[in-house]
Amino acid sequence: MIKTRINFDLAHKMGDSLGISLPPMRNAADIMTRKIKFLTLDDNVNDFLAIMKKHKVRHVAIFDSPAETEDKPFFVGIISERDVLRFTNPYSNKDITSAQHRKTSKKVLVQLVTRNPICVSPETAIYKLIATMVRKHISMVPVLDGTELVGIITTTDILKLLLTFDTAVRKLSQKLKTPAGKDAGRAAALAEWTERTAGQIMTACPHCLALKDTMGDAIALLKKMGFRHVLVTDKDKRLTGVVSDRDILRRLPYENIPAKYLQKHYLNVPPDTPGLETPLAHIMEWEIVSVTDNSSIADVAKKLIDGNLSCLPVLNADSNISGIITVKDVIRVLLNACKPLP
């Protein structure tokens, strides 16, 4: 007997048969953000930092001013927070002279933009879209209608889609109160989704560092393991904080890395780089947002969205570390749900 798996198509079929209207969840156009924050090639790093802070975004679309024969700006590419943080430090830092900071903060974005990024069309299937984001390790995809930028999709949009799907599944599950026959298999598939927990999808027994370890130790671990986050513990192995690659980038001194090398080499630093001996206690995030082994996937997604976070520590009933769960872990759950049935 083939086990029924709940996915977008089956949920819509069940909704139609039960008289429950579900929101569209098929193509990029159904979930993209249409109000796009953008800058031009002539804007500078300060402009990017201002728009990032004001709108709490991590990616900005970059346009070229229209030529005399054109009536609309032309989409060129994107710039991410990581691009800018490695290029120049937006915060005061004793390793950066004020003159150097002024010079780099006025650097125009033409020198930082990632051109010809991976894009999708409004008709791109959500499964293909999410699969591309996971496979290519990207957290934002522009949506182009021809050459016109009509929207963007970020990992936050994907997490919101998961919450939409979760709400739909729970509505269907409530409707099937006394399932029988074919509905019994479908009810079981719905229950499998609603009962899935953080403990089932987390990375168990994650690598941790101690408060006395340094920023250099964190960089070495992140590069070796391909991570973007590391948990920090005290002498009793209790969770005390989280360090992300962004926390590190904010404290690395200025380095003019060409844009085409930023994505793969943004944590490549010489061993004599100032600040590498800084204890993690001085750079980590002390205000910890966590979940438990038994937290639902929806609760995990809500906390990631509300806190604008990219990872969450997972604690057991004794408040000890069980694992770590990232945005990508949650998105993979949705990827399986939107995969077409054979």
Summary of the structure (lengths in Angstrom):
residues: 342
radius of gyration: 22.3
end to end distance: 14.6
largest distance: 74.1
contacts: 1051
relative contact order: 0.15
helix: 41%
strand: 21%
